[in-house]
C-alpha cells in the first residue's frame, strides 16, 4: 500500500482544476470553472469544478468527486493507480509498504486528539453563555465591535477562571488525560494537579482547511504585564502554528473566487475584516510568515496582498514577508495602513466601500513599496540610491519565473533610469549566488550525513566530567558479536542501551531547554542550551559518534534537519515517515512506543519533565562514557593475557590501574548525579 503520509501529500498537492484541465478545457466563472462534461455528450456546460472545495460535479449526469476520483473515472484506473498517476504528475515519489501496527495506532491517536480539540471548542462556546462568560468574555468581544453572528460563526468562547473547570469536565466525559495534555489544553504540575492552560481567557479556535478545530489562541483581559497577553496551543501531532493560517477555513472560498488572499497579523484583524464583508482574509497568527503558510495560500491563489500596521514593526514584517512570498513563486502586493492603525481598527472605523477603495488605491507591488520606503532615506546620496537599486534587484532575483523576473527588470530599468543590462547582470549574479549557497548547504548536509570516520579509542573527556587518562597506544578492540534488535543489526551490544537512551532524549525532547540550577557544574550565567545541542556539544568535544550504525544514522539525520531550522514536531514527523527503513524503524521504536528512561519508578515519578531532563541527560552521557571505558578495560585485559613481554605487561597493568581509578571517579560522579 501507499503510506498514509504520501497519500496525504498527493491529495494536498493535487489541484482539482489542474488535474481536470489536463483532459477538458475549463472556463473561469466566478470562484469555479465550467466545461462540457467529459462523461456524457452535452452542448451546454453543466460540469463544474470548485478549486476551494477540491471537487468536480456534473449537474447533467450526476458524476462528482475529487481529483483522485476524476482520474479513476476518466482513465478507468483503480484508487492506487490514480494516486500513482497524480504522484507522477506532481513529481512525488511513491514507495509502497504494508500498514504497520504503529501507523494504525498513530492514525487512531490523531483522531483522538482531534476529538478532544473539537470537544474543547464546544466547551468554550458554552462557557461564553454562562454568567461569568457573558460578563467578561462576551462583553469583551462586543467592546471590540464583534456581532453575535460573528461570535457564533467563528466559535469564539471563554475559558472559566476556575483553573480546573475544563479538565474536570473533560475527564468526566471520558477523555484521557494524556490527550488533554498532548493537545496543550491542560497542564500537569509536579504535584499531579491537572489545570486548564487557557483559564480566564477569551478563546479563538483555530481551524484546519477542512474545518476541524486543531488549536486555540487565548487572550487575557488582565492588565497585569507579567501575564502573557496571548497564550497559544503548543505544537502537537495535529497542530503546528507555522503550518496554519487563522481563518483559512472561512476564507478559502472567497480567496479562490477573487483569486487573491489578503494576509494580516492577528485574530481580530481577520474577524473585523470578515464581519465588514471582506472575507478573503487570513492571519499568520502573530508569528513571522513561514514557507508552509505561503504554500497553504498557494493552494487557492497565486496572488497575495499583505496588510500590516503602518508602524515600524509592521513595515519590517512586510519586508520579511515579501521575500518569502516571491521565492515561492506568488505575486505579492503590500498595503501600509495609516500609522497607529491595524486592520482591526481600520475595518471598524470605515465602511465596506471605504476599505475596498483604500485597498484598491493603496496596493503597491514590492518595487513601488520598497522604492517609496527607502528612497526617502536615500535622498540625493548617489551611494544610498545605488544601494536601494541593488536591494530591489536582489529581491527580484528571488522570483523563480524567468519571464516575471525579466518584466520586473525592465520596470526597474525605466523607474530608476538604469541600463537594463546592468540590472539584469545584478539580478543574475544574485540569483546565482543564492542557488550556489543553497547547493553548498545541501552538500554540507550530505557530507555530515555520510561521515564515515569511526574511532574506537577512548576520546578525551570534557571538563564537565571526571578526567580520564590518555590511552596510548590505542588498542584494537575485540571484535564484538553483532546482535539483532527490532530487526536492526547492532555491532556493539554493550553500547546499545546507552545509545538508545541518549537518542531517545534527543528525538523526544531535543528542543527542550535544560534548566540547570545555579550550583550545577553545567550552569552558565545568561546562557541556555537545549537537550540536542547539549548532547551534540559533549560528543563533539570528545570527537565521538555512536558506535551502532542504526542509531548513528538517525542521529545524523536528526541534526541535518535541526540545522535546517525544522521544529521538533516536524523532525519527528519526517523521521517517522522516512523512506529509509532503518531510520523510520528506530524513530518508531523511540517515539511511538515512547522512550523509557532506565530509572526505577520513572513512570510514577512526580518530578517535572524539566527536572528529569536536567538529572538524566547528563547521567546518560556519563553512563555512556563509563561503558566505553569498560570496553577499553576488556581490551587491555585481553592484551595482558596474550602478552609475553614483562615490560609491556607492566605498561598494560599501569593503564588498567589508571582506568580503574577513572571508572571509580565516574561511578562517584554518577552517584552524585
N, C-alpha and C positions, 0 to 999 in steps of 0.2 A: 504494500500500500504506500501511498504518498504521505509523508509525515504531515501532521496537522499544521505545523508552522509553515511548511511550504505551501500547503493548500491556502492558508490564510494570506500568505504573501501574494500568491497568484490572484486570489479574489480581490484583495485590496488594491493591487496594481492595475488589474484589467479595468478599462473604462468602457462602459457599455456602448457609447457612441462610436468609439474607435473600432471595437470588435464588429459591430453590426455594419459600420461604414465600409468594412472590407468586402462586404457582399452586396450591399444595396446603396443607392445614392440618397443620402439624408439631406433634408432641408430644415433649417432652423426655424422654429415657430415658438417665440417666447422662450420659456425655460427648457422646452422639449424639442425634439426633432421628429419629422414625419417622413413617410415614404410609402410607396405601394408595397403591400405585404409580399414578401418572398415565398410565402407558404400557400397562397392561393391567388388566382387571377383577379385583378381589380383595376379599374381605371381611375377611381378617386381614392387618394391615400387615406387609409384607415389604420395604418401601422404607426405607432408612436413609440419613441424611445425617450426615457426620462433619465438624464445623467445624475440628477440629485438622488433619485431612488435606486439607480443602478438596475433598472428593469426595462423590458420591452413589452408592448401589448398591442395586439391587433383586435380592433373592435368589429372586424368583419368575420374572421374565422375563429376568434377567441383564443388563439395561441398567445402565451405570455411566458415570461421567465427572466432569468438573469443572463449575464454574458456566457456563463458556462452552459446554461440551458439552451441558449440560442445556437451555440456551436454544436451541441449534441443533436438538436433538431435539424439544423440546416445541413450538417455534414454526416448525419446518421452515425454518430460516434457514441461510445459509452461515456460514463461520467469521468472515468480515469483518463480515457483518450482525449476528451475535451480539455481536461486540465493540462495535459501534456501539450496540446495544441497551443493553449494560451501561454504556457510556460515558454515555449519556443518563440512565440510572437514577442514576448517581453523579456527574452533572454534570461529566464530564470532557470537555474539548474534544478533538476528533479532527481533525487536519489530515493528509490522506494525501499521501504523496510516494513517489518511487521510492527503493529502497535504493541508496545510493551505494557506491562502492568503499571510501571511508573508513569507512563504517558496517560493511561486511563485514569490513574489516581490524580494526576496533575489537572486533567480536564475537569474532573469532579470537584477538585479543590477550588478551581477558578470559579465554577458555577456557585459554589457555596459562598465565596467571598462576594460575588455579585448580589446574591440573595440577601446577605447581611446589609450591604450598602443600600439596596432598594428598601429594605425594612427601615433602616435609619432615616431615609428620606421621608417615608410616611410618618415616622415618629416625630420628626422635627416640624413637619407641616401641621400635625395635630397639636403639637405643643404650642404653636403660634395661636391656636384658638383658645388656650387656657387664659385665665385672668392675668397671670404673670406675662404670658406671651403677648396678650393684647396690649397690656400696659407698657411693656418695654419694647419688645421686638416689632410688633405691628405699628406702634407709634413712630418708631424709627423709620421704617420703610415708608410710611406716609409722609414723614417730615422730609424725606428725600424725593418726594414727588411721585412715588410709585403707586399706581392704582391697584384696586383689588384684583382685577383681572390679570395684571402683570404678576402680582404676588402669587396668584394661583397657578398661572401657566408655567412659570419657571420654578415652581416648587419651593419658594423661599420659606424659611422656617425659623424656629427658635429652639435653642437647647437650654433647658431649665438651669437655674442657678444651683439646684441640688446636684452635686457632683456625681451622684450615683443613679440619677433618675433613668438615664438611658440604659446603663449597664444592667441594672436590676430588671428593668422591663424586658430587655433583650434576652437575658438568661432565663427569665420566667417563660418566655415564648419558645425556649428550646434551642437558642443559638449558642454554639460552642464558644467558650472563652477565647480559644486560640484564634478564631476568625474575627472576633471583636478587636483583638489586639493587632492581628495582621493587617486589617484594613485601616488601622490607626484611629478607629472610633473610640477606643478605650486605651487607657494606660494602666499597667500594673506596677505598683510600687514594691519596694523591697519587703514591706511588711505584709504583702499579699493583697492589699486593697486594690480593687478594680474601679477606676474612676473615668468619667467622661472627658475626652480630650477637648470638646467644644463647649463645655458648660459655660453658661452666662454669655453666650454669643448669638448674634443673628447668623443664620445659615444660608449659604449659597450653594446648592447642589451642582455638581459638575457632571455633565452627561457625555457619554461616548457618541460617536457618529450615529449609531443605531438607536440612541435614546435611552440607554441603560445608565443608571446612576453608578458612577465609578469612584467618586471622591467628593470632598466638601471643602468649602472655604468658610471660615468662621470669623466674624468681625466683633471685637469687643466694643462695648459702648462706654466703657470706663475711660476716665481722663488720666488715669494713673500711667505715667510714662514708663514705668517698669514693666508694664504688661504689653506684650506684643499686640499691635493693632490687628493684624491678621494672623490666624492660625490655619494652616492648610493640611490636608491629608498627606501623610508621608508616602513615599513611593511604596508600591506593593505590586503583587502579581497582576492586578487588574488596573492599576493607575500609575502613570508616570507623568508628572507635571510637564516635562519637556516635550512630551508626545501629544499633549491635549490642548484644546482650544476651548475656552469658555464660550458657550453659546452656539457651537458648531451645529448641534442637532437642530436648533431652531432656525439657524441662518442658512443652512446648506441649499435649500430650495431657491431662496432668493439670490444667493450667490451665483448659482447656476443660471437662473433666469436673467439676471442682469449682467452676467459674465464679469463680475467684479466683486472682490472681497474688501471690505473696509476693516482695517486692523487697528484696535485701540488697546489700552493697557489693562483696565480694571473691570470688575464685575458690574459696578453701577454705570460705567460708561456704556457697556453693552445694553443693559436694561433700559436706560433712559433713551438711547437711540432707537431701540426696538419699539418702545412704547410710543415714541413720536411717529413711527411709521417707516423708519429706515432699518430694515431687518436683515440686510446682508452684512452684518457687523459681528465680529468675534474679537475675543481678547486673549492676549498671551498670559493673562492672569498674574501680572506683576513680575513675571520672570523675563529675562532677556530672551528675545526671539531666537528660536532654535531651528536647525535644519529640518528636524522632524515635523515641527509645526508648519513650516513652509510647504513641505511635501504633502501634508494633510490638506492645505488650502488648494494645492495644485490639482487635487482630485476633482475639484469643482470649477476652477477657473485659472487662467494664466495671468490675471490682472489683479494687482494688489494696490490699495491706497492706504498709506499709513497716516493715521491721525494721532499725533501725540501733543502733549501740553506745549504751550508756547514758551516755557521757561528753559533754562539751560539744560536741565536734566532731560526734558522732552526732546530737545534738539539733539543731544548726544545719543539718545535712544533711537531716534530716527536715522541718524548717520550709521549706527551699528546695523540697523535693520536693512538698510539699502544694499549693502554689500552681500549679505546673505541671500536676500531675495533675488538679486541679479545673478548670483553664482548658480542658483538653482534653475535659471532659465525663465523666470517670471518677469513680467513687466511691472515696474514699480513707479508709483507717484506718491508725493508727500504733501501733506497739508499741516501747517502750523496754525494753531488757534491763537487768538489774542492772548498776550501774556497774562498769566494769572487765572486762566480758564482751562478746564479739561472738558472732554466730550460730554460728560455728565452735566456740568454747569451749562455748557453751551446749548445742549439739547433742551434743558428745562427753561432757558431764558428766551428761546426763539421758537417760531412756528416751523412746521414741517417745510413749508416753501422757503423760508429764510435759510434753514440749514442746508437744504438741497441746493439753493443758489450759491451759498458760501462754498460748498464743496466743489461745485462746478466751476466757479470763478477762481478758486484758490488752489486747485490741484496743480502741482508742478512736477515735471519729470525731474529725475535726480540731477541732471545738468543744471537746470534753472535753479533748483533748490540750493545746490552747493555753490553755484555762482553768486546768487543773492546773499547767501550766508557768509561766504568767505571773501567776496570781492570788496565788501566794506572794510574788512580788516586789512586787506592788501593796500587799499588806497592807490596812490601813484607810484608806489615802490615796485620797480620792474622785477626785482628778485622774488618778492612775495607774490606778484601776479603770475610769474613763471611757475612758482611752487603750486599755486592754485590750479593752473592748467595741467601740470603733471599729476596732481592729485585726482583730477577728474579723469584724465587719460588712464590712470591706474584703476579707477573704478570701472571704466568702460572695458578694461581688459578682463574683468571678471565674467562678462557675458559669454556664455558658451556658443551662441549662434553667431557665426562669422558675418552673415548678412546684416544682422542687427548691429553688430559692432561697427561695420563699415558705415551704416547710416548715422550712428552717433558720432563717429569720427568726422564725417562730413559736416554735421551740425555744429560740432565744436570748432571746426576749422573756420566756419563762417562767423560764428559768435565771437570768437576771440581773435579773428584775423590772423590766424597762424596757418602756415602752409600745411595742407592735408597730409602730405608725405611725412612731414616731421611728426605730426600727431600719430600717424599710422605706425611709424617706427617705434615711438614710445609705447604705444599700446601693445605691439607685437613683442617688444622687449620685456614688458611687464608680464605679459601672459606666458612667455617662455620661461621667465624666472619662476613664476608661480607653479607651472607644471613641473619644472625641474625640481623645485623644492618638494612638491608632493611625491614625486617619484623617489627622491632621495630618502624621504621619510619612510616610504614603504620599503625601500631597500634596507634601511636600518632596522625596521621591524622584522623583516625576513631574516636578517643576519642574527638578530637576537634570538629569534625562534629556532634557528638552526645551529646554535652553538654546539660544537662537538667536543671541545676540550674538557676532559674529565680528569679530576685529580683524586687520587686515592689516599694521599698523605693527609696528615692532620694539619689543618690550616691554623694560622695564627689566631689567638683568641682576642676579641675586642676588650677594651679597657673595662667595660662594664662587668666582665666575667672574671673569675679567678684565673690567674696566669697559668699557662700550660707550657712545659719545657719544650724546646725545639726537638724535633725527632729527626736525627741525622745519623746515618744515611736513611733515606726513605725506604722502608721495607716493601716487599711485594706481598700484598695481602693474599692469604689463602683463598683460592677460588671458591666462592660460596655456591651452595647448591640452590639453583633458582626454584621458586615456588609459584604456584598459580593461585591468584586471589581474584575472585569475581571475574574469572576468565582472562585476567591480565597476568603476564609473566613478570615477576618481581625478582630481580637479580640478587638483591641483598635482603633476605628476610628479616635480619636483625633490625634494620632501619625502617621497615615498613610501618610499624605503629607510630613512630615519631614523625616520619614524613607525612603520613596520612593526617595526623593531628594538626601539624603546622599548616598544611594545605587547607584543612577544614576551616581553621581560623580565617585564613585569607579569603576563601570563597564565600564564607558566610558573613564575616564581619570586616572585610578588607578596608572599607572606607569609614569605619567607626574609629573615632579618636581614642587613644589610650590616655586616660586622665590620671597620670601618676601623681601620687601625693608629694608634697614639697620635700619630704625627707627621703624620698626614693632616689636611688643612685641613677635612675633614668630620667629624673625630673630636670628640665631645662627651663629656666625662667623666661616667660614670654613666648615659648615655643610649644607647639603641639604636634604630635605625629600620629598618623592612623596605623592600624594593625598591619596593612600591606607594606607601607613604607618602613615601618619598624623592622619587620622580618627581613625585607629585602636589604635594608642597610646592614643588618647584622650578618647576613650571609655574604653580602658584597665585601664587607670588611675582612671576612675570612676567606674571600675568593672561593667560596664553596657553592656547590649546586647539589640538588637532590640526586642521590645515587640511583634510585629506581626510576627507570625511563618513563613509565606512565605518569608518575607524579611530576617528574621534571617537565614533561611536555605540557601538562595542564598549567603548571607554574609559569612557564614562559608565555603561554597563550594568554593567561590572565593579565600579565604585566604588559603584553603587547597592546591589549585593549585598554588597559588602565592608562597607558601613556597616550592613547588616542583621546582620552578625556571622557570615556564612556562611564556612566554611572554604575554603581554596584549592581543594581537591578538589571541593567542592560547586559553587563558582563555575565551575570548568572544565566540570563536567558540564552545568550549566544553560546555559552559553554554547554548548557543542557541540550541545545539544538544543533551542536556542532556536527558537521559531516564526518569529522574524524571520530571513528567509533571509540577509540581509546579515551579521547578527551570527554566525550559525552558520557561514557560509562563511569569514569571517575567522578565527573560532576554530579551525575545522578546519585551515585553512592554517597557523596558527601552532602549534597543539598536536599535531595528528595527524602532520603532516609535519615537526614539530619545528622550531622557530625556530632559524635558524643565525646565529650572530654573525659579522659580516663581518670576521673577522680571520684572517690566513693561518695555516694549520696548527692551527686551533682544535680540530678533531676529534681530532687526535693529541696535543693538549696534555695534559701530566700534572699540571697545576695543578688544585686542587680547585674545586668549584663556587663556594664562598665567595670564594676568591681571585679567580676570574674575574669574579664579580659586582662586587666592590669595584673592580676595574680598569675593567670595560667599561660598567657602568651610568652612572657619571659621564661617561665618554668619549662615550657615545652622546648624552647631553644636550648636551655641548659641540659635537659634530658637527652636531646639530640646530640649535643656535644659529648655528653658522657658515653653514649652508645658508640659514637665514632672512636672515642678513646678506648673503649672496650675492644673494638676491632683491632686497634693497633697493639694492645697488650696481648691479644691472641696471636698476632703475627710475631711479636717479639718472643713469646713463649715457644712458638714453633721453631723459630730461628735458633733459640737457645738449645733446644733438644737436638737439633741437627748439627750444631756447631761442634767442631773438634779442636778449635783453637782456643787456648785459655785466655789469651788477650781479648779475643773477640767476645768470649763468654763474659768476661769482666765488664766489657763495654755494654753488652746487652743487659746484664744484671743492673748496671747503673741506670740505664734508660728505664728498665722496668720499675726500679725504685722511684725514680722521678715521676713516672706516670702514675704510680700508685698514690704518691703524695698529692699529685694534681687531682686525681679522681676523688681522693678524700676531701680536698678543698671544694670540689664540685658538689659532693654529697652534702657537705656542711651548708653550702650556699642553697642547695635545693631544699634543705630542711628549713632554712630561714624564709625562703620564698613560699 
